[in-house]
Structure formats: structure tokens, C-alpha cells
Amino acid sequence: MDAVVASSGLHWVGDIVGALTQIRHLLKPDGVFIGAVLGGDTLFELRTSIQLAEQERRGGIANRVSPMINPTDAPSLLSRAGFTLTTVDVEDLTIHYPSFWELVLDLRDMGESNAILGRRAMVSRDTLMAAESIYRNMYQKEEKGVPATFQVIYFIGWKPGPKQPKPLERGAGQTNLKDVL
């Protein structure tokens, strides 16, 4: 294959380096992999609100939002999978929902609920009610509703190939950086 595009499902993969390695194996030399994945700050408002509510109501917290890739880890993950000439960019998108409940229903309808194996049973109704109140009080600043942040990590990596540009040998540069700056 000349190219592989993954536009939003990799955050569900448990072994991300293994998946990226398999993608690299699919590519021809000099093939490109372009992807987008939800990053670690996605739904931080929801995560914080549920954790505070569980701490208050249950005396402890459980991981209720699936773990996601940290943007600073993305380049090394691509490199570990064998990609070169990698580029990573991050964008935070904020969507406003009329209410906490509509956000939760939208996540469920999208199939983006928690996928952690061995997680605690469902969140109790009183904990959800407390989380809704915390969410609204901490994050709702305007009449737009409650914000939900989705951090999107965009990346590109190339499978090594014979025609791919190579870095110059150390000391081979002809211009001193001091002269440029």
C-alpha cells in the first residue's frame, strides 16, 4: 500500500505500538501513514467531575474515562513502530452541550463509553447527580451549555525507503547557526 489513513479508532487499541508496527508492515517503502487519535486531555472536564463525585460519595475513585495517548508520547510511539520523518500536531476542540446528560448520551450513542477491562460496576445514580452538579459548577461559564474538550492528535509517519531523505553526517553542515540567527 502507498498510504494508510486511520482517522479516529486507534484510541481503542490496547497495544498501540503493535498496531502501528502492523500498519508499517502494510506499507510499501516510502509509504505514508496519516492518522488522528483522541489525546490524553480529551473529556478532562468529565473525568475530573466524576472523580470528584466518586471521591465525595464513595471515598475513592475508579478510572471511568478510557486512557488515551499523551501528545508528547506520539512521536516516540511512531518511532518505536519504525516510522521516520514523523510530524505530530495537536488541536483542542471544545463542543458545547446543552447539559451534562446530553454529553453522556452522545458519548454512549457514539460508542465512546469506557472500555477499560475489569472496571468497577456502573456509576451509581447519586454519584452521577453529584458529577453533573460539579461539572456544571466548575465548567459552565456561559449560556452555551457545558463544554466538552476533545484533544485531537494528528500525525504522519513514513515507512523507510531507499529514496527517502537521510540526515547529513554530524559536522557536514556548511552554515553556522550563529550566522543565521
N, C-alpha and C positions, 0 to 999 in steps of 0.2 A: 504494500500500500504506500502511496505517496504521502498520505495525510490521515491522521486520526483526530477527530474532534469529540471532546467529552464536555457537554455543556451543563452539567449540574447534578450528576449522580454519584460522583466519587466520594462525597462526604459520607456515604453509607458503607464504604468499603472498610473492612477491618484491617487489612494489610495493604496499605496504600503503596508502599514501595514495591511489593509483589505485583500489584495491579499495574503500576507504571512500567515495571520491567516487562510485563507481558505485552503491554501496548508498544513498547520499544521494539520487541521482537517481531511484531506485526509489520513494522515499517521497513521500507527499502532504505539502503544507505542514503543519507541526506534527506530522509523523510521527516516531516514535521508533525509534532503533537501540539495541539492547541486545546486548552481547557479552561474551565471555570468551575470553581467549587466554593461552597459556603465556608467562610472562615470563622475563627475562634470567637470573635465578638458578635457573631450572629445571635440575635434574640437575647442580648445581655440583660435587657430590661425584664424579660420573662424569667430568666434564670435567677436573677437577683431577687425578684419578688417572691418566687416560690421558695427559694432557700430561706429568706427571712421569715416567711409564713410558717414553714416547717420547723424552723428553729424555735419560733414562738409557740406553736401548737404542739409539737412532738418532742421538743428538746434535742433535736438533731436534724441533719439534712441528708437527703439522698440525691444522687445525680438524676435530675429529671429532664435535662436537655442533653442530647447526644453530644459527645466530644467532637470537636472539629479541628481542622488544621490551623495552626498559628501562621500568619503570613510570613513571619521571619523564618519559619521552617521550610516553606515551599521550595526555595532554591536548592537547599540541601537534599530534599526528598527527590527532586528531579535529577540531581547529580548522582545520588546513590543508585538511582534506577538506570544510570548510564546515558542520560541526555546531556547534550552540550549546548553552548550558546543560549543558555536559558535566560528568560526575561519574566519577571513577575510584577504585577501591578495590583493594587488593592483599591476597591471602591466601597464606601459605606452608603447603602441606600436606606432611607427611612420611609416607611409606609405608615400612614395614619389609619387606624381602625376606629370605628365608632365606639367600640368598647373592648374591654379585655376578653369578654366572652366571644365576640366575633373573631378576634385574633385566634383564640384557641380552636374554634370551629373551623376556621380557614386552614389552620395548620393540619388539623385532622383530615379535612376534605382533600388536602394536597398530598396526604400520605406522609407528612413530615412530623409525625409524632415521634416520641422517644423510642429508639431501637436498641437500648442498652440491654444486653443479656443479663439475667439474674437481678434485675432491678426490683425494688420494693413494689408492693401492690399499688394499685391506683391511688392517686392523691384523694384524701377524704374531702367531702364537701365543705366542711368548716375551714380546712386549710386552703382550698381554692377560693373561698369567700374572702379569707384574710389576704391571700395573694392578690386578688382583684383590687382590694382596698389599697394595699401597699403600692401596687403598680400605678393605680390612678393618682395617688397622692405624691409619689416620687417622680413620675414621668409626664403626666398630663399637664402641659403648660399652657395650652391654648384650647380653643373650642374645636380644633380639628379632630379631637379624639385622642386615643393613646398611641404613642409612637412604637413602632417595632423596627429595630435595626437589623438589616441583613448585610453582612460583610461579604463581599464577593471578591475572591482571589482569582485573577486572570493570569494565565501563564502560557508560555510557549517554550518548547524544547526541541532540539534536533537530534536525530539519530546520527552518530558519527559516520562520516563517509569520506572517500578519498579526495573529493573536490572541496571539502569543507575548509574554510579559512582556519589556519592554525596560528596560535600566538607566536610572536617573534621570540627568539632566544633572549635570555636576560642580557642586557647591555647592548643589544643590537640597535636600539633607538638612535636616531640621528639628531634629535632636538631635545634640549634640556628643558625640563618642565619649568624651571625658574625663568627661562626666556619667554615662555608662553604666558605665564601669569604676571 
